[in-house]
């Protein structure tokens, strides 16, 4: 650990595989503790943050007493967000226990009293109400009540060097009375081809745990060079196997197109083709940032130039996880970890701005 970083102690709640933590470490924050109840995500976190202590348990049962051994600079985290997602039409109310997990985040901030906090969540939270009160406003008032100056904003990952059009709500607070300003947008976008164009050519269902880059480091794009900086070879080049009729459908879909380009005679198992979500069977556009990488296997996101789904490493690249970052668990759990993560480069931009106030 660098001497300059010793006072920048961080705690990650609802940490997942560690997207927020990785961005924080890139900026100069030392992650000391993480809380994550999913065993596979917690294993990924332990694999990549060897100096951090990981509590793999229900946060509601975890006391904050053991996390107060030294002053904490920042607490970060994204409480479970499925209940706030605009795609969730069944439990977008406070009867969903996941929608109350922000209470645990507030508890940790109140008890541990960090200098800063970063609360991250889906855009849908801005539209969510509990009775007549907007839940975002309620959360911000809770933080102000315990002594924090608060500011919030919807940030787009593609504005901060991430090759993906993903928007997330960030609520940032500090107890020093600082009126936090969010980082300025970058003056460039990173495309899908720039992000993954040097990764191995793969087939449907292929598993290549260690592959070879298709071009040299010097020939790679600046983004690919950033991803390859600490890696000699791309790992976890794993493509889920789709059935032959699914691959046949892919052949009819051009870049930027979706299921609507598939001939009707190949969609016989769909009762009503017109009711398909626009994000299903979406082929990425090589020259533009990706659409949102959520559960990319279930939505059947298609490689821009190959008739197959995305590999684990390609999806990780589109989320801005570097190639040395290893995910643990069965492939379906790994895919979900990637889809749930905060893009590290987006987190890095926010954390660097916070550190600029020191």
KEKE-3310 file (N, C-alpha, C; in steps of 0.2 Angstrom, whole numbers, plus 5000, padded with zeros to 4 digits):
npx = (5004:5003:5011:5004:4991:4986:4977:4966:4954:4943:4926:4915:4899:4886:4894:4896:4905:4914:4915:4913:4923:4935:4936:4938:4950:4958:4958:4965:4961:4961:4954:4946:4936:4923:4906:4896:4883:4881:4888:4897:4900:4906:4917:4923:4927:4936:4946:4951:4954:4964:4969:4958:4945:4932:4915:4904:4889:4872:4868:4860:4861:4874:4885:4891:4902:4915:4921:4927:4940:4949:4950:4938:4938:4929:4913:4905:4893:4880:4864:4853:4845:4835:4821:4819:4820:4814:4810:4804:4788:4781:4784:4787:4786:4786:4784:4792:4806:4819:4819:4821:4833:4842:4841:4850:4862:4862:4862:4875:4883:4879:4884:4897:4903:4910:4920:4916:4903:4897:4883:4875:4864:4850:4843:4829:4826:4824:4812:4803:4791:4786:4771:4766:4779:4794:4806:4820:4822:4818:4829:4840:4836:4837:4851:4856:4850:4859:4870:4876:4882:4874:4873:4867:4866:4862:4872:4881:4889:4896:4900:4912:4923:4919:4914:4900:4883:4876:4866:4867:4861:4869:4872:4881:4889:4896:4904:4910:4904:4906:4901:4899:4904:4900:4911:4917:4911:4920:4929:4928:4921:4921:4921:4913:4920:4933:4935:4934:4940:4953:4952:4950:4944:4929:4919:4902:4897:4910:4924:4937:4949:4962:4967:4973:4979:4973:4980:4996:5001:5005:4999:4986:4971:4970:4961:4960:4973:4974:4965:4973:4985:4990:4990:4995:4988:4972:4959:4946:4938:4923:4909:4892:4883:4872:4857:4855:4845:4844:4856:4855:4845:4852:4860:4852:4852:4857:4870:4865:4852:4838:4827:4817:4821:4822:4816:4799:4796:4806:4803:4794:4791:4787:4774:4768:4776:4777:4777:4789:4803:4812:4826:4830:4839:4848:4860:4876:4883:4897:4904:4900:4897:4892:4875:4866:4875:4868:4860:4867:4867:4854:4846:4852:4862:4871:4887:4896:4901:4902:4893:4886:4884:4890:4906:4912:4924:4923:4911:4915:4925:4917:4911:4922:4930:4947:4958:4965:4957:4948:4934:4924:4915:4901:4897:4885:4883:4894:4891:4880:4886:4895:4885:4878:4887:4895:4902:4920:4928:4919:4916:4929:4931:4922:4927:4940:4936:4931:4942:4949:4946:4953)
npy = (4994:5011:5025:5037:5034:5029:5035:5036:5027:5015:5008:4996:4993:4981:4975:4967:4960:4970:4982:4996:4997:4994:5005:5015:5011:5013:5027:5030:5026:5015:5000:4993:4985:4975:4971:4958:4948:4937:4922:4919:4931:4937:4929:4933:4946:4944:4938:4948:4959:4958:4963:4967:4964:4953:4952:4940:4940:4943:4959:4965:4959:4962:4969:4986:4988:4981:4988:5000:5002:5011:5028:5031:5035:5035:5028:5017:5011:5001:4998:4984:4984:4980:4981:4995:4996:5002:4992:4983:4978:4973:4973:4987:4994:4998:4986:4977:4969:4972:4985:4992:4991:5002:5008:5001:5005:5019:5017:5011:5022:5032:5026:5023:5035:5041:5052:5055:5048:5038:5034:5023:5019:5013:5022:5022:5024:5037:5040:5034:5032:5033:5032:5049:5054:5056:5044:5046:5059:5057:5048:5057:5067:5059:5057:5070:5073:5067:5074:5077:5085:5085:5080:5075:5066:5060:5050:5046:5032:5031:5044:5045:5037:5024:5011:5010:5013:5018:5022:5029:5033:5044:5048:5058:5062:5073:5076:5088:5100:5103:5108:5097:5095:5086:5076:5083:5079:5068:5071:5062:5047:5029:5016:5000:4992:4997:4994:4979:4974:4968:4956:4937:4928:4919:4904:4899:4894:4892:4889:4896:4897:4904:4914:4922:4938:4947:4957:4966:4974:4987:4990:4990:4999:5014:5012:4998:4995:5000:4991:4980:4982:4976:4963:4948:4939:4937:4931:4920:4918:4915:4909:4907:4893:4893:4887:4879:4885:4897:4903:4903:4913:4924:4927:4935:4947:4963:4975:4985:4981:4971:4958:4961:4960:4946:4933:4929:4915:4909:4912:4904:4899:4910:4917:4929:4939:4953:4957:4956:4962:4977:4976:4963:4950:4959:4966:4972:4988:4991:5003:5012:5016:5002:4996:4994:4983:4971:4958:4950:4938:4932:4942:4940:4947:4952:4949:4961:4958:4944:4929:4926:4925:4937:4935:4931:4939:4949:4956:4960:4969:4979:4984:4990:4983:4978:4966:4958:4956:4944:4934:4924:4908:4899:4900:4907:4914:4922:4930:4937:4944:4953:4960:4967:4976:4991:5001:5001:5012:5023:5024:5027:5040:5048:5046:5051:5065:5067:5065:5076:5087:5086)
npz = (5000:4996:5004:5003:5002:5014:5023:5015:5018:5013:5012:5006:5003:4999:4989:4977:4964:4964:4957:4960:4970:4963:4954:4964:4970:4959:4958:4970:4983:4997:4999:5013:5019:5014:5011:5006:5001:4992:4988:4977:4971:4982:4983:4971:4974:4984:4977:4970:4978:4988:5000:5007:5019:5018:5021:5020:5021:5027:5027:5036:5048:5052:5063:5065:5073:5072:5062:5064:5068:5063:5056:5043:5027:5016:5013:5002:4990:4982:4985:4983:4968:4960:4963:4961:4948:4932:4924:4932:4935:4945:4959:4963:4975:4993:4999:4994:5001:4996:4993:5004:5008:5007:5020:5027:5022:5026:5040:5042:5037:5047:5059:5057:5052:5041:5031:5018:5007:4994:4986:4975:4962:4952:4938:4939:4952:4954:4950:4958:4971:4988:4994:4994:4993:4985:4983:4981:4986:4999:5004:5002:5012:5023:5024:5025:5038:5046:5046:5033:5019:5003:4986:4970:4955:4939:4930:4915:4909:4897:4895:4902:4898:4897:4887:4884:4885:4898:4912:4928:4945:4956:4972:4982:4997:5010:5026:5028:5024:5010:4994:4983:4966:4952:4941:4926:4909:4898:4883:4873:4865:4868:4857:4854:4845:4848:4861:4861:4850:4850:4855:4857:4842:4843:4845:4845:4861:4865:4876:4882:4892:4893:4881:4866:4862:4847:4841:4843:4858:4855:4844:4848:4853:4863:4874:4874:4877:4890:4896:4895:4902:4914:4910:4902:4893:4887:4898:4903:4892:4888:4880:4881:4876:4863:4856:4840:4832:4837:4834:4820:4819:4823:4811:4803:4808:4808:4812:4826:4825:4830:4837:4828:4815:4812:4802:4801:4801:4808:4821:4827:4840:4848:4855:4852:4842:4842:4854:4860:4869:4865:4867:4865:4857:4852:4841:4844:4839:4831:4829:4839:4857:4867:4870:4886:4897:4905:4911:4900:4893:4895:4888:4876:4869:4855:4847:4838:4825:4824:4824:4837:4855:4868:4875:4891:4894:4885:4888:4901:4897:4891:4902:4908:4916:4919:4910:4919:4930:4938:4938:4949:4951:4944:4926:4923:4935:4935:4924:4928:4939:4932:4924:4934:4940:4944:4932:4933:4928:4927:4941:4945:4940:4948:4960:4959:4958:4970:4978:4974:4982:4994)
capx = (5000:5007:5010:5000:4984:4985:4972:4960:4951:4936:4922:4910:4893:4883:4900:4896:4912:4919:4916:4915:4930:4940:4937:4940:4957:4962:4959:4969:4958:4963:4948:4948:4931:4917:4900:4892:4879:4881:4895:4901:4902:4911:4923:4927:4929:4942:4951:4954:4956:4967:4970:4952:4941:4925:4910:4899:4883:4866:4871:4855:4864:4881:4886:4897:4907:4921:4923:4928:4946:4953:4945:4936:4937:4923:4908:4902:4889:4874:4859:4849:4841:4829:4815:4818:4821:4808:4808:4800:4782:4777:4786:4790:4784:4790:4783:4798:4811:4825:4818:4822:4840:4845:4841:4856:4867:4861:4864:4883:4886:4878:4888:4905:4904:4915:4921:4912:4899:4894:4877:4874:4858:4847:4839:4822:4825:4822:4805:4800:4788:4783:4766:4767:4786:4799:4811:4827:4822:4818:4835:4844:4835:4840:4858:4856:4848:4864:4875:4880:4880:4872:4872:4865:4865:4862:4878:4881:4895:4899:4903:4918:4927:4916:4911:4893:4878:4873:4865:4866:4861:4875:4871:4887:4889:4902:4902:4914:4901:4908:4896:4902:4902:4901:4916:4915:4911:4926:4928:4928:4918:4924:4916:4913:4926:4939:4935:4935:4943:4959:4951:4950:4938:4927:4913:4896:4898:4917:4927:4945:4951:4967:4968:4979:4977:4974:4985:5000:4999:5007:4994:4979:4968:4971:4956:4962:4980:4972:4963:4978:4991:4993:4989:4999:4984:4965:4957:4939:4934:4918:4903:4887:4881:4865:4854:4857:4840:4846:4862:4852:4842:4857:4862:4848:4852:4863:4872:4860:4845:4836:4823:4812:4824:4822:4810:4793:4796:4811:4801:4788:4790:4785:4766:4767:4782:4776:4777:4796:4807:4817:4833:4831:4842:4851:4867:4879:4886:4904:4907:4897:4897:4887:4869:4868:4877:4864:4861:4868:4865:4847:4844:4855:4866:4875:4893:4894:4904:4902:4886:4887:4884:4896:4910:4913:4929:4920:4906:4919:4928:4912:4910:4928:4935:4953:4959:4968:4951:4945:4927:4923:4908:4898:4897:4879:4883:4899:4888:4876:4891:4897:4879:4876:4892:4896:4908:4925:4930:4914:4917:4935:4930:4918:4932:4945:4933:4930:4949:4952:4944:4957)
capy = (5000:5017:5029:5042:5031:5026:5039:5035:5020:5014:5002:4995:4989:4978:4976:4963:4958:4975:4988:5003:4997:4994:5012:5018:5009:5016:5034:5031:5024:5009:4996:4989:4981:4974:4967:4955:4942:4932:4919:4919:4938:4938:4926:4937:4952:4942:4936:4954:4964:4953:4966:4969:4959:4953:4949:4937:4939:4947:4966:4967:4955:4964:4975:4990:4989:4979:4992:5006:5002:5017:5033:5029:5041:5034:5022:5017:5005:5001:4993:4980:4989:4977:4984:5001:4996:5004:4986:4979:4981:4969:4975:4993:4997:4997:4979:4973:4970:4974:4992:4995:4990:5009:5009:4998:5010:5025:5014:5011:5029:5035:5023:5024:5042:5043:5059:5055:5042:5037:5029:5022:5015:5013:5028:5021:5026:5044:5040:5029:5035:5029:5037:5055:5056:5053:5040:5049:5064:5054:5046:5062:5070:5055:5059:5077:5073:5064:5079:5077:5089:5080:5082:5069:5067:5054:5050:5041:5029:5033:5051:5044:5033:5017:5009:5008:5019:5015:5028:5027:5038:5044:5052:5059:5067:5073:5080:5094:5106:5104:5108:5093:5095:5080:5077:5085:5074:5067:5074:5057:5041:5023:5011:4993:4989:5000:4990:4972:4972:4964:4949:4931:4926:4913:4901:4898:4889:4890:4891:4897:4901:4908:4915:4926:4944:4946:4961:4968:4979:4993:4991:4991:5006:5017:5009:4991:4995:5001:4985:4975:4985:4971:4956:4945:4936:4938:4925:4919:4919:4910:4910:4903:4890:4894:4882:4880:4889:4904:4905:4905:4919:4929:4928:4940:4953:4968:4980:4990:4978:4967:4953:4962:4958:4939:4931:4926:4908:4907:4914:4901:4898:4916:4917:4936:4942:4960:4959:4956:4968:4980:4974:4956:4949:4965:4966:4979:4992:4991:5010:5016:5012:4997:4996:4992:4976:4969:4951:4950:4931:4932:4947:4938:4953:4948:4952:4965:4955:4937:4926:4922:4930:4940:4931:4934:4944:4955:4959:4963:4975:4984:4987:4993:4979:4976:4959:4954:4955:4937:4932:4917:4905:4896:4906:4911:4919:4927:4935:4942:4949:4958:4964:4971:4980:4998:5002:5004:5019:5028:5025:5031:5048:5051:5045:5056:5071:5068:5066:5083:5091:5085)
capz = (5000:4995:5010:5002:5002:5020:5026:5011:5019:5010:5014:5000:5005:4993:4985:4971:4962:4966:4952:4963:4974:4958:4952:4970:4970:4953:4960:4976:4989:4999:5001:5019:5020:5009:5013:5000:5004:4987:4989:4971:4970:4987:4981:4966:4977:4988:4972:4966:4983:4993:5006:5010:5023:5015:5026:5016:5026:5027:5030:5041:5054:5053:5067:5062:5078:5070:5056:5067:5071:5060:5053:5037:5022:5012:5012:4995:4989:4978:4988:4978:4964:4956:4965:4959:4941:4928:4921:4937:4936:4950:4966:4964:4981:4999:5002:4992:5006:4993:4992:5010:5009:5008:5027:5030:5020:5030:5046:5042:5037:5053:5064:5056:5052:5036:5028:5012:5005:4988:4985:4968:4961:4945:4936:4941:4959:4954:4948:4963:4977:4994:4995:4990:4994:4981:4988:4981:4991:5006:5005:5003:5018:5029:5025:5028:5045:5050:5045:5027:5013:4998:4979:4966:4948:4934:4926:4909:4909:4891:4896:4907:4895:4897:4880:4886:4886:4905:4916:4935:4949:4961:4978:4985:5002:5014:5032:5028:5021:5003:4989:4978:4959:4948:4936:4919:4904:4894:4876:4868:4867:4866:4854:4855:4842:4851:4867:4861:4844:4850:4859:4852:4838:4846:4842:4849:4866:4866:4882:4881:4898:4892:4874:4864:4859:4840:4839:4848:4863:4852:4839:4851:4854:4870:4878:4875:4881:4897:4899:4895:4905:4919:4908:4896:4889:4889:4901:4904:4885:4889:4877:4882:4870:4861:4851:4833:4829:4839:4830:4813:4820:4823:4805:4800:4812:4807:4818:4829:4824:4835:4835:4822:4808:4811:4798:4806:4801:4813:4827:4829:4847:4851:4854:4849:4841:4843:4862:4862:4871:4860:4869:4864:4851:4849:4839:4845:4834:4832:4829:4844:4863:4868:4874:4893:4898:4911:4910:4893:4891:4894:4883:4870:4865:4849:4845:4832:4819:4824:4825:4844:4861:4870:4880:4898:4894:4881:4893:4906:4894:4890:4908:4909:4920:4915:4909:4925:4934:4937:4941:4952:4951:4938:4921:4924:4941:4933:4919:4932:4942:4927:4923:4940:4942:4942:4928:4936:4925:4930:4948:4946:4938:4953:4966:4958:4959:4978:4981:4972:4987:4999)
cpx = (5004:5006:5005:4992:4982:4978:4965:4957:4944:4933:4916:4905:4889:4888:4899:4903:4917:4920:4917:4922:4936:4942:4940:4948:4961:4963:4963:4966:4959:4956:4950:4943:4926:4912:4896:4889:4880:4888:4899:4904:4907:4917:4927:4930:4936:4947:4955:4956:4958:4969:4964:4949:4934:4921:4904:4893:4878:4868:4866:4857:4871:4881:4892:4903:4914:4924:4926:4935:4951:4948:4944:4935:4931:4919:4905:4897:4883:4869:4856:4845:4835:4823:4813:4818:4814:4806:4804:4793:4778:4778:4789:4786:4787:4789:4789:4804:4818:4825:4819:4829:4844:4846:4848:4862:4868:4864:4872:4886:4885:4883:4895:4907:4910:4915:4916:4908:4897:4889:4875:4868:4855:4844:4832:4821:4822:4815:4800:4797:4786:4777:4767:4774:4790:4805:4818:4827:4822:4825:4840:4843:4837:4848:4860:4855:4854:4871:4879:4877:4879:4871:4871:4865:4865:4868:4878:4888:4899:4902:4910:4922:4925:4913:4904:4889:4874:4872:4864:4865:4866:4872:4878:4886:4895:4900:4906:4911:4903:4902:4899:4899:4904:4907:4913:4915:4918:4924:4929:4923:4922:4919:4917:4919:4933:4940:4937:4938:4949:4958:4950:4944:4936:4921:4908:4898:4906:4919:4935:4947:4957:4968:4974:4976:4978:4979:4990:4998:5000:5002:4987:4977:4970:4967:4959:4969:4979:4970:4968:4985:4994:4992:4993:4994:4976:4962:4949:4935:4929:4912:4898:4884:4873:4863:4855:4852:4841:4851:4859:4848:4847:4860:4858:4848:4858:4865:4867:4853:4844:4831:4818:4815:4824:4815:4805:4794:4801:4809:4795:4786:4788:4778:4764:4773:4782:4777:4785:4799:4812:4824:4834:4834:4845:4859:4870:4882:4893:4907:4904:4898:4891:4881:4871:4869:4873:4865:4861:4866:4858:4844:4847:4858:4871:4882:4892:4896:4904:4895:4886:4885:4890:4900:4910:4918:4927:4916:4910:4923:4923:4910:4916:4932:4941:4954:4962:4963:4948:4939:4927:4916:4906:4897:4891:4879:4889:4895:4884:4880:4893:4891:4877:4881:4892:4902:4914:4927:4925:4915:4924:4935:4927:4923:4937:4942:4933:4937:4952:4950:4948:4962)
cpy = (5006:5021:5034:5040:5029:5029:5038:5028:5020:5007:5002:4990:4987:4978:4973:4961:4964:4981:4995:5003:4997:5002:5016:5017:5013:5024:5035:5030:5017:5005:4992:4984:4981:4970:4965:4949:4936:4929:4919:4926:4940:4935:4930:4943:4949:4940:4942:4959:4960:4957:4968:4963:4959:4949:4947:4935:4944:4954:4968:4964:4957:4970:4979:4991:4987:4983:4999:5007:5008:5022:5030:5035:5041:5028:5023:5011:5006:4996:4990:4985:4987:4980:4991:5002:4998:4997:4982:4982:4978:4972:4982:4997:4995:4990:4975:4974:4973:4982:4996:4994:4997:5010:5007:5003:5016:5023:5014:5018:5033:5033:5024:5031:5044:5050:5060:5048:5043:5032:5029:5018:5016:5020:5028:5023:5033:5045:5036:5033:5031:5034:5043:5057:5053:5050:5043:5055:5062:5052:5052:5066:5066:5056:5066:5077:5071:5068:5079:5082:5085:5083:5075:5071:5060:5055:5044:5038:5031:5040:5051:5039:5025:5016:5007:5013:5016:5021:5025:5033:5038:5049:5053:5064:5067:5077:5086:5101:5108:5103:5104:5094:5089:5081:5079:5079:5074:5070:5069:5051:5035:5018:5004:4990:4991:4996:4983:4970:4968:4957:4943:4931:4919:4910:4901:4893:4888:4893:4890:4901:4905:4909:4919:4932:4944:4951:4963:4973:4986:4995:4992:4998:5008:5013:5001:4990:4996:4995:4979:4976:4980:4964:4954:4941:4937:4931:4925:4921:4914:4912:4905:4899:4891:4889:4884:4885:4896:4907:4907:4911:4925:4932:4934:4947:4957:4972:4985:4987:4973:4961:4954:4961:4950:4937:4928:4918:4905:4909:4911:4899:4904:4917:4924:4939:4949:4962:4958:4962:4971:4978:4967:4955:4955:4964:4972:4982:4993:4998:5014:5012:5007:4999:4994:4985:4974:4962:4949:4943:4930:4936:4945:4944:4949:4952:4956:4962:4947:4934:4922:4928:4932:4935:4935:4940:4950:4959:4963:4970:4980:4987:4990:4989:4977:4968:4955:4953:4948:4936:4925:4915:4902:4902:4910:4916:4924:4932:4940:4947:4955:4963:4969:4976:4987:4998:5005:5011:5024:5029:5029:5038:5051:5051:5050:5063:5072:5069:5073:5088:5091:5090)
cpz = (5000:5002:5009:5003:5009:5024:5022:5012:5016:5012:5008:5003:4999:4988:4978:4970:4963:4961:4955:4967:4969:4956:4958:4971:4965:4955:4966:4983:4991:5002:5007:5020:5015:5012:5007:5002:4999:4988:4983:4970:4976:4986:4975:4969:4981:4983:4970:4971:4989:5000:5010:5014:5020:5020:5021:5020:5024:5031:5036:5048:5056:5057:5064:5067:5076:5064:5058:5070:5068:5057:5046:5033:5018:5013:5005:4994:4985:4981:4982:4975:4960:4957:4963:4951:4937:4925:4925:4938:4941:4957:4967:4969:4987:5002:4999:4997:5003:4993:4998:5012:5010:5016:5030:5028:5024:5037:5047:5041:5044:5059:5063:5055:5047:5034:5022:5011:4998:4987:4978:4967:4954:4944:4939:4948:4959:4952:4953:4969:4982:4996:4991:4990:4989:4985:4987:4986:4998:5008:5007:5010:5024:5030:5028:5036:5049:5049:5039:5022:5007:4991:4976:4959:4944:4930:4921:4909:4903:4891:4900:4904:4895:4890:4881:4888:4892:4909:4923:4939:4954:4966:4981:4991:5006:5020:5033:5025:5014:4998:4983:4971:4956:4943:4929:4914:4900:4887:4871:4870:4865:4863:4856:4852:4845:4858:4866:4855:4844:4853:4854:4848:4841:4843:4847:4854:4868:4873:4881:4887:4898:4884:4872:4861:4851:4837:4844:4852:4859:4847:4842:4852:4861:4875:4879:4878:4888:4900:4899:4899:4910:4917:4902:4891:4892:4892:4901:4897:4884:4885:4879:4876:4869:4856:4844:4830:4831:4835:4823:4814:4819:4816:4801:4803:4811:4813:4820:4828:4829:4832:4829:4815:4807:4807:4803:4806:4806:4820:4830:4836:4851:4850:4851:4848:4843:4850:4864:4864:4866:4861:4868:4857:4848:4847:4840:4839:4835:4833:4835:4851:4863:4871:4881:4893:4905:4911:4903:4889:4890:4889:4876:4866:4861:4848:4838:4825:4819:4826:4831:4849:4863:4875:4886:4898:4890:4885:4898:4903:4893:4896:4911:4915:4916:4915:4915:4930:4933:4941:4943:4952:4944:4933:4922:4930:4939:4928:4923:4936:4938:4925:4928:4942:4940:4938:4932:4934:4927:4937:4949:4945:4944:4959:4965:4960:4967:4981:4979:4978:4993:5000)
residu = (UNK:UNK:UNK:UNK:UNK:UNK:UNK:UNK:UNK:UNK:UNK:UNK:UNK:UNK:UNK:UNK:UNK:UNK:UNK:UNK:UNK:UNK:UNK:UNK:UNK:UNK:UNK:UNK:UNK:UNK:UNK:UNK:UNK:UNK:UNK:UNK:UNK:UNK:UNK:UNK:UNK:UNK:UNK:UNK:UNK:UNK:UNK:UNK:UNK:UNK:UNK:UNK:UNK:UNK:UNK:UNK:UNK:UNK:UNK:UNK:UNK:UNK:UNK:UNK:UNK:UNK:UNK:UNK:UNK:UNK:UNK:UNK:UNK:UNK:UNK:UNK:UNK:UNK:UNK:UNK:UNK:UNK:UNK:UNK:UNK:UNK:UNK:UNK:UNK:UNK:UNK:UNK:UNK:UNK:UNK:UNK:UNK:UNK:UNK:UNK:UNK:UNK:UNK:UNK:UNK:UNK:UNK:UNK:UNK:UNK:UNK:UNK:UNK:UNK:UNK:UNK:UNK:UNK:UNK:UNK:UNK:UNK:UNK:UNK:UNK:UNK:UNK:UNK:UNK:UNK:UNK:UNK:UNK:UNK:UNK:UNK:UNK:UNK:UNK:UNK:UNK:UNK:UNK:UNK:UNK:UNK:UNK:UNK:UNK:UNK:UNK:UNK:UNK:UNK:UNK:UNK:UNK:UNK:UNK:UNK:UNK:UNK:UNK:UNK:UNK:UNK:UNK:UNK:UNK:UNK:UNK:UNK:UNK:UNK:UNK:UNK:UNK:UNK:UNK:UNK:UNK:UNK:UNK:UNK:UNK:UNK:UNK:UNK:UNK:UNK:UNK:UNK:UNK:UNK:UNK:UNK:UNK:UNK:UNK:UNK:UNK:UNK:UNK:UNK:UNK:UNK:UNK:UNK:UNK:UNK:UNK:UNK:UNK:UNK:UNK:UNK:UNK:UNK:UNK:UNK:UNK:UNK:UNK:UNK:UNK:UNK:UNK:UNK:UNK:UNK:UNK:UNK:UNK:UNK:UNK:UNK:UNK:UNK:UNK:UNK:UNK:UNK:UNK:UNK:UNK:UNK:UNK:UNK:UNK:UNK:UNK:UNK:UNK:UNK:UNK:UNK:UNK:UNK:UNK:UNK:UNK:UNK:UNK:UNK:UNK:UNK:UNK:UNK:UNK:UNK:UNK:UNK:UNK:UNK:UNK:UNK:UNK:UNK:UNK:UNK:UNK:UNK:UNK:UNK:UNK:UNK:UNK:UNK:UNK:UNK:UNK:UNK:UNK:UNK:UNK:UNK:UNK:UNK:UNK:UNK:UNK:UNK:UNK:UNK:UNK:UNK:UNK:UNK:UNK:UNK:UNK:UNK:UNK:UNK:UNK:UNK:UNK:UNK:UNK:UNK:UNK:UNK:UNK:UNK:UNK:UNK:UNK:UNK:UNK:UNK:UNK:UNK:UNK:UNK:UNK:UNK:UNK:UNK:UNK:UNK:UNK:UNK:UNK:UNK:UNK:UNK:UNK:UNK:UNK:UNK:UNK:UNK:UNK:UNK:UNK:UNK:UNK:UNK)
# end
